[in-house]
Amino acid sequence: MLKLFRPEFSGTYSPEKLRSDFIPALAERVRSGLFPLSSERRNRYAIVSESDEQLRFRSEGFLASISIGWNDVQVQIDSPPDSATRVCYEVRYFAWARYGVILCAFLGIALIAAWTLLGQRYGAHRSAAKMIFWVMMIFWCFVWPWILVAIHKRPAAKALQRLFAVVNEAKS
């Protein structure tokens, strides 16, 4: 259950035919910019290690880290003898998750400050309103960021698989 809220995911990309130079082509895509229509600051990814069968890259800088959450990506070619070649990947997005937690904490601090300063004027300090306020604060500041972490896995994985498909189908 707790694994659901860990900012990491893994999976496989299994095309009908994987190009022979997939890892070098993916590495070139990382170097030239993963997102052609995005700014240079959102495209700051560095290759940590590279071989013919493996690639590891990570985001550099704030905007790249919060952009899609591919903070640390490990890609490996798996060629089992009894089945088609596939691409296995592991992604960690702790920087993306940290940003979400901090953002929700700052919003919570702002709401508490507003409630403290203005709540008396609008009757928000009455017992029922007070309870509702604190329950909402606990949810939006402490629970919601981790729900976002869990929800984010699927779209980030689909986006990575789309990237793999684009790289695999590109002309050599």
PECORNOR-V368742 format. One record per residue. N is the residue number from 0. RES is the residue in one letter. PSI is psi in radians with two decimals (999 if undefined). D_FIRST is the distance of its C-alpha to the first C-alpha in Angstrom with 2 decimals. Layout:
n;res;psi;d_first
N;RES;PSI;D_FIRST
N;RES;PSI;D_FIRST
This chain:
n;res;psi;d_first
0;M;-0.80;0.00
1;L;-0.43;3.80
2;K;-0.51;5.37
3;L;-0.55;5.62
4;F;0.06;7.75
5;R;2.34;9.67
6;P;1.19;13.05
7;E;2.69;13.63
8;F;2.84;13.86
9;S;2.86;16.14
10;G;-2.98;18.19
11;T;2.60;21.73
12;Y;2.10;24.80
13;S;1.45;27.18
14;P;2.90;30.51
15;E;-0.74;33.41
16;K;2.20;35.33
17;L;2.25;34.18
18;R;2.57;37.01
19;S;-0.48;38.25
20;D;0.68;38.04
21;F;-0.86;34.57
22;I;-0.84;33.41
23;P;-0.64;36.74
24;A;-0.70;36.65
25;L;-0.73;33.15
26;A;-0.71;34.31
27;E;-0.66;37.36
28;R;-0.70;35.27
29;V;-0.78;33.24
30;R;-0.67;36.60
31;S;-0.18;38.25
32;G;2.07;35.41
33;L;-0.55;32.26
34;F;1.71;33.03
35;P;-0.52;36.76
36;L;0.01;37.02
37;S;2.89;35.21
38;S;2.85;36.91
39;E;-0.61;37.41
40;R;-0.46;35.19
41;R;-0.18;32.18
42;N;0.35;33.08
43;R;1.64;33.08
44;Y;2.41;31.21
45;A;2.46;32.41
46;I;2.19;32.30
47;V;-0.78;31.12
48;S;2.63;32.05
49;E;2.39;33.59
50;S;-3.06;34.95
51;D;-0.44;35.86
52;E;-0.13;32.50
53;Q;2.58;30.13
54;L;2.37;29.68
55;R;2.24;27.69
56;F;2.78;28.19
57;R;2.74;26.91
58;S;2.61;27.68
59;E;2.23;30.43
60;G;2.79;31.11
61;F;-0.89;29.47
62;L;-0.67;30.06
63;A;-0.63;28.86
64;S;-0.62;25.66
65;I;-0.12;24.75
66;S;-1.13;26.34
67;I;-0.22;23.68
68;G;0.27;21.31
69;W;1.22;22.44
70;N;-0.61;22.83
71;D;1.97;22.74
72;V;2.24;23.10
73;Q;2.14;23.80
74;V;2.36;25.51
75;Q;2.42;26.90
76;I;2.28;29.11
77;D;2.11;28.27
78;S;1.34;31.29
79;P;2.51;30.63
80;P;-0.46;34.00
81;D;0.08;33.17
82;S;3.10;31.56
83;A;2.70;31.95
84;T;2.45;31.19
85;R;2.89;27.94
86;V;2.11;26.41
87;C;2.47;23.11
88;Y;2.64;21.50
89;E;2.32;18.93
90;V;2.36;18.65
91;R;2.37;17.63
92;Y;0.94;18.22
93;F;-0.62;18.04
94;A;-0.71;21.44
95;W;-0.79;20.48
96;A;-0.74;17.49
97;R;-0.74;19.88
98;Y;-0.77;22.42
99;G;-0.74;20.23
100;V;-0.79;19.38
101;I;-0.74;23.09
102;L;-0.80;24.36
103;C;-0.62;22.48
104;A;-0.76;23.75
105;F;-0.71;27.27
106;L;-0.71;27.18
107;G;-0.75;26.16
108;I;-0.73;29.05
109;A;-0.73;31.41
110;L;-0.67;30.48
111;I;-0.73;30.93
112;A;-0.78;34.25
113;A;-0.72;35.39
114;W;-0.71;34.44
115;T;-0.75;36.33
116;L;-0.67;39.34
117;L;-0.19;39.62
118;G;-0.69;37.75
119;Q;-0.68;40.78
120;R;-0.63;42.94
121;Y;0.20;40.80
122;G;0.35;39.85
123;A;-0.11;36.19
124;H;0.06;36.60
125;R;2.76;37.17
126;S;-0.84;34.73
127;A;-0.77;32.89
128;A;-0.65;32.77
129;K;-0.79;31.69
130;M;-0.79;28.71
131;I;-0.75;27.68
132;F;-0.87;28.13
133;W;-0.61;25.94
134;V;-0.76;23.09
135;M;-0.69;23.34
136;M;-0.79;23.57
137;I;-0.77;20.38
138;F;-0.98;18.55
139;W;-0.47;20.35
140;C;-0.54;20.43
141;F;-0.50;17.14
142;V;-0.81;14.54
143;W;-0.76;16.11
144;P;-0.62;16.09
145;W;-0.48;12.31
146;I;-0.72;12.32
147;L;-0.71;15.08
148;V;-0.77;13.24
149;A;-0.72;10.66
150;I;-0.56;13.78
151;H;-0.40;15.92
152;K;-0.85;14.50
153;R;-0.88;16.27
154;P;-0.62;19.63
155;A;-0.68;19.82
156;A;-0.72;19.29
157;K;-0.70;21.88
158;A;-0.69;24.24
159;L;-0.71;24.09
160;Q;-0.63;24.85
161;R;-0.71;27.72
162;L;-0.79;29.02
163;F;-0.73;29.00
164;A;-0.73;30.89
165;V;-0.78;33.43
166;V;-0.74;34.03
167;N;-0.59;34.33
168;E;-0.17;36.81
169;A;2.59;38.87
170;K;2.42;42.32
171;S;999;42.90
